[in-house]
Amino acid sequence: MAFVDKVQVSLQAGNGGNGAVSFRREKYVDRGGPDGGNGGNGGNVVFVASRNQNTLASYRYQKRLSAESGQPGGKRRRHGKTGEDLIAAVPAGTMLVDDQGVVLADLVEDGAQVVVAKGGKGGFGNAHFISSTRQAPTVAEKGEMGQYIEATLELKMIADVGLVGLPNAGKSTLLSALSNARPEIADYPFTTLSPNLGVVDVGKSTSLLFADIPGLIEGAAEGKGLGDEFLRHVERTAVLVHLIDAYQEDIVKAYRTIQIELKSYRVDLSRRPQIVVINKIEGIAPAERQVLVDQLRQVVPKTTPLLLISAQSKEGLPDFLYKLAAKVNAQRQKEIKRIAKNPPLPVITLSDESAWQVRREKDGFVVTGKKIERFAARTDFDSPAGIARLRDIMKKMGIWHELSRQGAKPGNIVKLADVNNIEY
């Protein structure tokens, strides 16, 4: 399956079913009364993080995800069937962002799930409106529309270690030497065209998840080569392993090139904990190896480990893995302590759903407000009883009085929810 890490989708939650207008009529039951049932709620669009998924390829051609709508109510107070939720499985590390750039969900852990698009509520049937003063209501509500959202799915792999470096630094060779991953390997640049994952065992009780990121080149931040498109996959890694080819003409320049690209990314990745590794040392004498180390140490921070390995002959790999495992563990523990010390505060938004506003325009009046707009959306404007009920609600909420205060006259048009019209 092709590796896909970013797709755009349309999410449509199910609509609520309409309530029913019905009266009980049986041979030996006189004046049975209203018995119209409520409509069923629409299904939600739910995203679930799954470790069995590693790409968003299944959504490349399935651009529209729709949940089932609720069924209408029936006579004898029968409620409509609730629509089935649409469960969409995505890889752990998937972020959902709407078309305004707002993060809707960030599914980091396996099994995490979130309702992204909510289904509409079912409308009440006329049996719901029975009261001591209203014995035979003929009004029923329409079901609410389900939420529609345009969203982007963006996968950011969750790995312990991210392998970065110039093309042909030996990242894929190292990954294949350490794990069962089998990335494409060749002696030309950009062999790796998409990130590869591999699980590496360190001793008997520790394992690390490696992510091999396609080679960067100078100017990647401006879109050259493969650009920095795949750097999103190292945003969540604990440690970066910067691999440098020992046969580079200028290893200092090679080091600086990658550091500049990491820093130029939208998140400064150059500040992420790193281990710098000189690869392909199998054919280099010990004295020449030390020269390479001395050259790099002039620009590599003293706190950053600098190691020599050969992914081909596996020289230096055991020491490299143990030091890497220790650094990953230290970083994870540091992150746990940071979160424990400064737990994320819940975001609390205060909203008064009952609030409304009346605005005068050339051709009439416009009424806005979350609660009244919901009532308007559930009103059947082809039903005189439904319109009468909406007028009563507007009077109880004080909207009718505000319309009068602003000069509304009989026959003036009042627009609700920017769609439905009612006469004052």
C-alpha positions as CSV (number, residue, x, y, z in Angstrom):
1,M,0.0,0.0,0.0
2,A,1.3,3.4,-0.9
3,F,2.4,5.7,1.9
4,V,0.0,8.6,2.3
5,D,0.5,11.1,5.2
6,K,-1.8,14.0,4.3
7,V,-5.3,14.0,2.8
8,Q,-8.3,16.2,2.7
9,V,-11.8,14.8,3.5
10,S,-15.4,16.0,3.9
11,L,-17.2,14.8,7.0
12,Q,-21.0,14.6,7.1
13,A,-22.7,13.5,10.3
14,G,-26.2,12.0,10.0
15,N,-29.3,14.2,10.0
16,G,-31.9,13.8,12.7
17,G,-35.2,12.1,11.8
18,N,-38.4,14.2,11.7
19,G,-41.0,13.8,14.4
20,A,-44.4,12.4,13.4
21,V,-47.8,14.0,13.6
22,S,-50.2,11.2,14.3
23,F,-53.5,10.5,16.3
24,R,-54.5,7.2,17.7
25,R,-57.5,5.8,15.9
26,E,-58.8,2.4,16.9
27,K,-62.3,1.0,16.7
28,Y,-63.0,0.7,20.4
29,V,-60.8,3.6,21.5
30,D,-62.6,6.9,21.5
31,R,-60.4,10.0,21.1
32,G,-57.1,8.2,21.4
33,G,-55.1,11.4,21.3
34,P,-51.8,12.3,19.7
35,D,-49.3,9.4,19.4
36,G,-46.7,10.7,17.0
37,G,-43.2,9.4,17.9
38,N,-39.9,11.3,18.0
39,G,-37.3,11.0,15.2
40,G,-34.0,9.2,15.8
41,N,-30.7,11.0,16.3
42,G,-28.2,11.1,13.4
43,G,-25.0,9.2,13.6
44,N,-21.7,10.8,14.5
45,V,-18.4,10.7,12.6
46,V,-15.9,9.2,15.0
47,F,-12.1,8.9,14.5
48,V,-10.2,6.1,16.3
49,A,-6.4,5.8,16.5
50,S,-5.3,2.2,15.6
51,R,-1.9,0.6,15.7
52,N,-3.0,-1.6,12.8
53,Q,-2.9,1.4,10.5
54,N,0.3,3.0,9.3
55,T,-0.9,5.2,6.4
56,L,-3.8,7.3,5.3
57,A,-4.0,5.7,1.9
58,S,-7.5,4.4,2.5
59,Y,-8.8,8.0,2.5
60,R,-7.0,9.0,-0.7
61,Y,-10.0,8.2,-2.8
62,Q,-12.7,8.0,-0.1
63,K,-13.0,11.8,0.2
64,R,-16.4,11.9,1.8
65,L,-17.2,10.2,5.1
66,S,-20.9,10.1,6.0
67,A,-22.7,8.7,9.0
68,E,-26.2,7.3,8.8
69,S,-29.2,9.6,9.3
70,G,-31.8,9.0,12.0
71,Q,-35.2,7.5,10.9
72,P,-38.5,9.5,11.3
73,G,-40.8,8.8,14.1
74,G,-44.0,6.8,13.6
75,K,-47.5,6.4,15.0
76,R,-48.2,4.7,18.3
77,R,-45.3,6.8,19.8
78,R,-42.7,4.7,17.9
79,H,-39.3,6.5,17.9
80,G,-37.2,6.5,14.8
81,K,-34.1,4.4,14.7
82,T,-30.9,6.2,15.7
83,G,-28.4,6.5,12.8
84,E,-25.2,4.4,13.0
85,D,-22.0,6.2,13.9
86,L,-19.3,6.1,11.2
87,I,-16.1,4.8,12.8
88,A,-13.0,5.9,10.9
89,A,-9.7,4.2,11.8
90,V,-6.5,6.2,11.4
91,P,-2.9,5.6,12.5
92,A,-1.8,6.8,15.9
93,G,-0.3,10.2,15.5
94,T,-3.0,11.5,13.2
95,M,-4.1,15.2,13.6
96,L,-7.4,16.5,12.2
97,V,-7.4,20.2,11.2
98,D,-10.5,22.1,9.8
99,D,-10.4,24.5,6.9
100,Q,-9.8,27.4,9.3
101,G,-6.7,25.8,10.7
102,V,-8.3,24.8,14.0
103,V,-7.1,21.5,15.4
104,L,-10.2,19.3,15.9
105,A,-8.4,16.3,17.3
106,D,-4.9,14.9,17.9
107,L,-5.0,11.1,18.2
108,V,-1.7,10.2,19.8
109,E,-2.4,7.0,21.7
110,D,-3.6,3.7,20.3
111,G,-7.3,3.3,20.9
112,A,-7.9,7.1,21.4
113,Q,-11.2,8.2,19.8
114,V,-13.0,11.5,19.3
115,V,-16.3,12.6,17.9
116,V,-15.4,15.1,15.1
117,A,-18.8,15.7,13.5
118,K,-21.9,15.4,15.6
119,G,-25.1,14.0,14.3
120,G,-28.3,16.1,14.4
121,K,-30.9,15.6,17.1
122,G,-34.2,13.9,16.1
123,G,-37.3,16.1,16.1
124,F,-40.1,15.7,18.6
125,G,-43.4,14.1,17.5
126,N,-46.7,15.6,18.4
127,A,-47.1,13.3,21.4
128,H,-44.3,15.2,23.1
129,F,-46.3,18.4,23.1
130,I,-49.3,17.2,25.1
131,S,-50.1,19.4,28.1
132,S,-53.0,20.2,30.3
133,T,-53.9,23.2,28.0
134,R,-52.9,21.5,24.7
135,Q,-54.7,18.2,24.4
136,A,-54.4,17.7,20.7
137,P,-51.2,19.3,19.3
138,T,-50.7,19.1,15.6
139,V,-47.1,20.3,15.7
140,A,-44.0,18.2,15.2
141,E,-40.4,19.1,14.8
142,K,-38.0,18.5,11.9
143,G,-34.8,16.7,12.7
144,E,-31.6,18.8,13.0
145,M,-29.0,18.7,10.2
146,G,-25.8,16.8,11.1
147,Q,-22.5,18.7,11.2
148,Y,-20.6,19.1,7.9
149,I,-16.8,19.7,8.2
150,E,-14.1,20.1,5.7
151,A,-10.9,18.7,7.3
152,T,-7.3,17.7,6.6
153,L,-5.9,14.5,8.1
154,E,-2.2,14.8,8.8
155,L,-0.1,11.9,10.0
156,K,2.9,12.6,12.3
157,M,4.6,9.3,13.1
158,I,5.2,8.6,16.8
159,A,8.7,7.2,17.0
160,D,11.4,7.1,19.6
161,V,14.2,7.9,17.1
162,G,14.2,9.9,13.9
163,L,17.0,9.3,11.4
164,V,17.9,12.5,9.5
165,G,20.8,13.3,7.1
166,L,21.7,14.2,3.6
167,P,20.8,11.7,0.7
168,N,23.0,8.6,0.7
169,A,24.1,9.1,4.4
170,G,23.2,5.4,5.0
171,K,19.9,5.9,6.9
172,S,18.1,3.0,5.2
173,T,21.1,0.7,5.4
174,L,21.3,1.4,9.1
175,L,17.6,0.7,9.6
176,S,17.8,-2.6,7.7
177,A,20.9,-3.6,9.7
178,L,19.2,-2.9,13.1
179,S,15.6,-4.2,12.4
180,N,13.5,-6.3,10.1
181,A,12.5,-3.3,8.0
182,R,13.4,-3.6,4.4
183,P,13.6,-0.1,2.9
184,E,14.8,0.3,-0.7
185,I,18.6,0.7,-0.8
186,A,20.7,1.9,-3.7
187,D,23.8,3.9,-4.5
188,Y,21.9,7.0,-5.8
189,P,20.3,9.9,-4.0
190,F,16.6,9.9,-2.9
191,T,16.3,6.1,-2.8
192,T,13.9,6.6,0.1
193,L,10.8,8.5,-1.1
194,S,8.6,8.0,2.0
195,P,9.3,7.5,5.7
196,N,10.0,3.9,6.9
197,L,9.5,2.5,10.4
198,G,11.5,-0.3,12.1
199,V,11.5,-1.7,15.6
200,V,15.0,-2.2,17.0
201,D,15.6,-4.4,20.1
202,V,18.2,-3.2,22.6
203,G,19.0,-6.0,25.0
204,K,16.2,-8.2,26.2
205,S,13.9,-5.7,27.7
206,T,14.1,-2.5,25.6
207,S,13.0,-1.8,22.0
208,L,13.0,1.5,20.1
209,L,10.9,2.5,17.2
210,F,13.0,4.1,14.4
211,A,11.6,6.4,11.7
212,D,13.8,6.8,8.6
213,I,13.1,10.2,7.0
214,P,13.9,10.8,3.3
215,G,17.1,12.7,2.7
216,L,17.2,16.5,3.0
217,I,19.3,18.8,0.9
218,E,20.3,22.4,1.2
219,G,17.2,24.6,0.5
220,A,14.7,21.9,1.5
221,A,12.8,24.5,3.6
222,E,12.2,26.3,0.3
223,G,10.9,23.2,-1.4
224,K,14.1,21.9,-3.1
225,G,14.6,18.2,-3.5
226,L,11.9,16.4,-1.5
227,G,11.5,19.6,0.6
228,D,10.8,19.4,4.3
229,E,7.4,17.6,3.7
230,F,8.4,14.6,5.8
231,L,9.9,16.4,8.7
232,R,6.5,16.4,10.4
233,H,7.3,12.8,11.2
234,V,10.1,13.7,13.6
235,E,8.2,16.4,15.4
236,R,7.1,13.8,18.0
237,T,10.4,11.8,18.2
238,A,12.3,11.8,21.5
239,V,15.8,11.8,19.9
240,L,17.2,12.6,16.4
241,V,20.1,10.6,15.0
242,H,21.9,12.8,12.5
243,L,23.8,10.5,10.2
244,I,26.8,11.8,8.2
245,D,28.6,10.0,5.4
246,A,32.3,9.7,6.4
247,Y,33.2,10.2,2.7
248,Q,31.6,13.7,2.4
249,E,34.0,16.2,1.0
250,D,33.2,18.6,3.8
251,I,31.5,16.9,6.8
252,V,31.3,20.2,8.7
253,K,29.2,21.7,5.9
254,A,27.1,18.5,5.7
255,Y,26.4,18.8,9.5
256,R,25.5,22.5,9.2
257,T,23.2,22.0,6.2
258,I,21.0,19.6,8.0
259,Q,21.0,21.8,11.2
260,I,19.9,24.8,9.2
261,E,17.0,22.8,7.6
262,L,15.9,21.5,11.0
263,K,15.9,25.0,12.3
264,S,14.0,26.4,9.3
265,Y,11.1,24.0,9.8
266,R,7.9,25.4,11.3
267,V,9.0,23.9,14.6
268,D,12.6,24.4,15.5
269,L,13.8,20.8,15.4
270,S,17.4,21.7,15.8
271,R,16.8,22.0,19.5
272,R,15.6,18.4,19.7
273,P,18.0,16.0,21.6
274,Q,20.5,14.6,19.0
275,I,23.2,12.0,18.5
276,V,25.6,12.8,15.7
277,V,26.9,9.7,14.0
278,I,29.6,9.4,11.3
279,N,28.7,6.4,9.1
280,K,30.6,4.2,6.6
281,I,33.9,4.0,8.6
282,E,34.7,0.4,7.5
283,G,37.4,1.5,5.1
284,I,38.9,4.4,7.1
285,A,42.0,4.1,9.2
286,P,41.8,4.9,13.0
287,A,43.9,8.1,12.6
288,E,41.7,9.4,9.8
289,R,38.6,8.6,11.9
290,Q,39.9,10.8,14.7
291,V,40.5,13.7,12.3
292,L,36.8,13.5,11.3
293,V,35.7,13.5,14.9
294,D,38.0,16.5,15.7
295,Q,36.6,18.4,12.7
296,L,33.0,17.8,13.7
297,R,33.6,18.5,17.4
298,Q,34.4,22.1,16.5
299,V,30.7,22.7,15.5
300,V,28.8,19.9,17.4
301,P,27.8,21.0,20.9
302,K,29.8,19.3,23.7
303,T,26.6,17.9,25.2
304,T,25.7,16.1,21.9
305,P,27.3,12.6,21.7
306,L,29.4,12.1,18.6
307,L,29.9,8.4,17.5
308,L,31.5,6.4,14.7
309,I,29.7,3.4,13.2
310,S,29.5,1.3,10.1
311,A,26.0,0.2,9.2
312,Q,27.5,-2.1,6.5
313,S,29.9,-4.0,8.8
314,K,27.9,-3.3,12.0
315,E,31.0,-1.9,13.7
316,G,30.1,0.3,16.7
317,L,26.4,-0.5,16.5
318,P,26.1,-2.1,20.0
319,D,27.6,0.9,21.8
320,F,25.5,3.2,19.6
321,L,22.3,1.4,20.5
322,Y,22.9,1.4,24.3
323,K,23.8,5.1,24.3
324,L,20.8,5.9,22.2
325,A,18.4,3.9,24.4
326,A,19.7,5.7,27.5
327,K,19.2,9.1,25.8
328,V,15.7,8.2,24.7
329,N,14.8,7.0,28.1
330,A,16.1,10.1,29.8
331,Q,14.2,12.3,27.3
332,R,10.9,10.4,27.9
333,Q,11.3,10.6,31.7
334,K,12.0,14.3,31.4
335,E,8.9,14.8,29.3
336,I,6.8,12.8,31.9
337,K,8.1,15.0,34.7
338,R,7.4,18.2,32.7
339,I,3.8,17.2,32.1
340,A,3.4,16.2,35.8
341,K,4.8,19.5,36.9
342,N,2.8,21.6,34.4
343,P,-0.3,19.6,33.5
344,P,-2.2,21.0,30.5
345,L,-5.1,23.1,31.6
346,P,-8.5,22.3,30.2
347,V,-9.9,24.8,27.8
348,I,-13.1,26.2,29.1
349,T,-15.3,28.2,26.8
350,L,-18.2,30.2,28.2
351,S,-21.1,30.5,25.8
352,D,-24.7,31.5,26.5
353,E,-26.8,29.5,24.0
354,S,-29.9,31.5,25.0
355,A,-28.3,34.8,23.8
356,W,-29.8,36.3,20.7
357,Q,-29.5,39.5,18.7
358,V,-32.0,41.4,16.5
359,R,-30.5,43.4,13.5
360,R,-32.5,45.7,11.3
361,E,-31.9,45.6,7.5
362,K,-33.4,47.3,4.5
363,D,-35.7,44.5,3.7
364,G,-36.7,43.6,7.2
365,F,-35.1,42.1,10.4
366,V,-32.5,39.4,11.1
367,V,-32.6,37.4,14.3
368,T,-29.4,35.5,15.3
369,G,-28.6,33.3,18.3
370,K,-27.7,29.7,18.8
371,K,-30.8,28.6,20.6
372,I,-33.4,30.4,18.5
373,E,-31.6,29.3,15.3
374,R,-31.9,25.6,16.5
375,F,-35.6,26.1,17.1
376,A,-36.0,27.6,13.6
377,A,-34.1,24.8,12.0
378,R,-36.4,22.2,13.7
379,T,-39.6,24.1,12.7
380,D,-41.7,22.9,9.8
381,F,-42.5,26.2,8.0
382,D,-45.2,24.5,5.9
383,S,-47.2,23.8,9.1
384,P,-49.2,26.7,10.6
385,A,-49.0,24.9,14.0
386,G,-45.2,24.8,13.7
387,I,-45.0,28.5,12.9
388,A,-47.4,29.3,15.7
389,R,-45.1,27.4,18.1
390,L,-42.1,29.3,16.9
391,R,-43.8,32.6,17.4
392,D,-44.7,31.6,21.0
393,I,-41.0,30.7,21.7
394,M,-39.8,34.0,20.3
395,K,-42.3,35.8,22.5
396,K,-41.2,33.9,25.6
397,M,-37.5,34.7,24.8
398,G,-38.3,38.4,24.5
399,I,-37.4,38.5,20.8
400,W,-40.9,39.7,19.7
401,H,-40.7,42.6,22.2
402,E,-37.3,43.6,20.8
403,L,-38.7,43.5,17.2
404,S,-41.5,45.8,18.3
405,R,-39.0,48.2,20.0
406,Q,-37.0,48.4,16.8
407,G,-40.1,49.4,14.8
408,A,-41.3,46.1,13.4
409,K,-44.8,46.3,11.8
410,P,-47.2,43.6,10.9
411,G,-46.1,42.1,7.6
412,N,-42.4,42.9,8.0
413,I,-40.1,39.9,7.2
414,V,-38.1,38.4,10.0
415,K,-35.2,36.2,8.8
416,L,-34.1,33.4,11.1
417,A,-30.8,31.4,10.8
418,D,-30.2,33.4,7.5
419,V,-32.5,30.9,5.8
420,N,-36.1,30.8,7.1
421,N,-38.5,33.7,7.0
422,I,-41.4,34.5,9.3
423,E,-43.8,37.5,9.2
424,Y,-44.0,39.8,12.2
